[in-house]
């Protein structure tokens, strides 16, 4: 009896895990090239650029009323480098998972070469998404401004107390509505990076395409975002705390040094695994959304001349037919 991959969170996670295990050495190489430096950069930033003590801040502000350009160089370089590495990791892992889903050969050099064609679509799609989110935020701010202005125009009837509980609750409700709107668009645009890599679309087009494909699978996208978002957030926090508390031990053979090294290495390794599985799971979700809309069967029919998804298991040479069903 052939196994059935249902269109739910468990099916997405199990299929992404299977693809990673099938090409374990390939994904290990990508993780060492991109995800490990990215994880190290994220958790080690507080130690590389520690906050300025309070007395130094007061002294700096007294002598230099404006922030010097030199203090912005390191954060700028750090942000650009981290963003570049994250784009490379996203593009290569998505590319590999996409081809691994079809059972195609997955090799390191063609994967790295694919960055030439996927970098610009990823950047343009990210900028388009940020632009729309900024417009949404500005719309909420304009709404608050209009409401406050209208109330102030009726000064003889109403007097605004900015410290009152009513005004604080009003701002809280607006903030909650903005958060929910941002979360909604993050859900429906979650497949945009995958579309930019696999379909070579760019700009606003991947966003509209993602909103169409995710229809009917929004709960799975939300669950995927909550599960990995919370786990990655907790592990980043633990990694930052661990690296910040790392002390230099004179004797590298002492148990304190060994314990600190083991703890930091374990946290970084698990963070790399979380990032890897999240990117792969999001790519599998994209494939399942295409299956739900009837697009996957046509692609499989064109490539394999059959209406089933051929997924290789541990042995790449023996294909197994897996029927994708809705559940």
Secondary structure, DSSP 8 states (H G I E B T S, - for coil): ---EEESSHHHHHHHHHHHHHHTHHHHHHHIIIIIHHHHHHHHHHHHHS----HHHHHHHHHH-SS--THHHHHHHHHHHHHHHHHHHHHHHHHHHHHHHHTT----HHHHHHTHHHHHHHHHHHHHHHHHHHHHHHHHHHHHHHHHHHHHHHTTTT----TTSHHHHHHHHHHHHHHHHHHHHHHHHTTTHHHHHHHS---TTHHHHHHHHHTTT-HHHHHHHHHHHHHHHHHHHHHHHHHHHT----S-TTSHHHHHHHHHHHHHHHHHHHHHHHHHHHHHHHHHHHHHHTTHHHHHHHHHHSSSSEEEE-SSTTSEEEEEEE--
